[in-house]
Amino acid sequence: MRTVFVLFCVLAAASSGALQQNDTFYDARFTRDTMRIDYFHTGGPDARETVSLDRVVNDGPWAGSRTQLVDPTGLGHYRFEARDTASGALLYTRGFSSVYGEWETTAERKTAYRTFHESLRLPWPRQPISILLEKRQGDGSFATVWSTEIDPTSRFVNRAPLAHPAARVWPVIESGAPAEKVDVLIIAEGYTAAEMPKFRRDVQRLLPSLFAEEPFKSRRSDFNVRALELPATESGVNRPNAGLFRRTPVSTEYNIFDSERYVLTLDNRALREAASAAPYEFIEILVNENTYGGGGIFNAQATASVDSAFSAYVFVHEFGHHFAALADEYYTSDVAYEIGAPPKVEPWEPNVTALHDPAHVKWADLVTPGTPVPTPWDKAAFEAHTRGIQERRRAIRARNAPEREMDALFREQMEWALTFLRSMKYSGRVGAFEGAAYEARGLYRPEADCLMFTRDPVGFCRVCRRAISRIIDLYAK
């Protein structure tokens, strides 16, 4: 959901071209295994951020590209790099966001300390490496928050892959070798052993919704998709606000940051241990619940409940966050984050802008000719209607009404919004429409409507589609 809106200064490494040409560099520097660096990320009221090493383990065969080793996208609230300790040569980089990074934007950060578990994954190096973890600052620059050196031959590094005697992985889409494809792992959460046939049906029902949208549709052959069956002792997941407390294999739960619809796992170690049963780069957790909910964090995780009327939408929307760092474009819904101050610098997310220079909006090459920037639309009427919807939504949750009432409200909202937004003069055009990323003023989205803005069946806008394509290229070439 939440990401921090600041400009990325693109990583420019002179050696990056050499790193992205062929397998020769890879084979000289890496084995075919995955190194997983687990660490604890702590912060609190004093604004001090602490990172401490947990362990370094073998996370199974490397599923990533062996040629696209340097991340050129400039995405993520954090980034890490691995360098050869002896020579200083750059070996691998990736940008990402995290649960900790989102927690920092909540009110709790001002009154309490919290620790979150996180992981860095990279090809297993043949020689000692230096790891640098950096965080994006408010002015767009990066600052180091942690560094460490790792000797892959050290007795403190566990080189044994984890056995998964009870895990069952089944292929859903097989398009080629993991190193040449985007590898997605779908994980069962809150399904008992007897419900695994339902999990399979849910995968087969929801996955086509992703590949019905461009550019996933036209690039389906660039993907491998596998499903992991993790039986739970009881059906469903933890729902604290509803008084339903459960323990599940990877501890996925509702009410993250006390938001009734936000679903994530905070048990990163359990998630990574389970996921290591299969080759993967991206994870979507299917939650066996009918209550609307989900979540998505760039290069971390995505979740979706499977039995609400809008499960297919949530599945795709949250994967957009996780896969391509797409920002939420909506701005009238309740969120747990502290908002109200649009950034002074340009957001790093590809689909929102602060529009400091309308003549050079960051997606200027996609702006439809003849479209004014900023682009007028009936913002006041949209906000007035949506405020009424949000009041009714809160009332439904307050009286713990059946989920069908929420589904009906969302259908009503969708039907109204679809008609309303299509009636805008510049509907269907790329411009810069004010209202995005939880902010009513000062942030702009590319089109009047998009899958990241409403639940309307309109697909991804052109800016989002391009952002997705660039990530596919990073893993499938």
Summary of the structure (lengths in Angstrom):
residues: 477
radius of gyration: 21.8
end to end distance: 28.2
largest distance: 65.8
contacts: 1631
relative contact order: 0.13
helix: 28%
strand: 28%
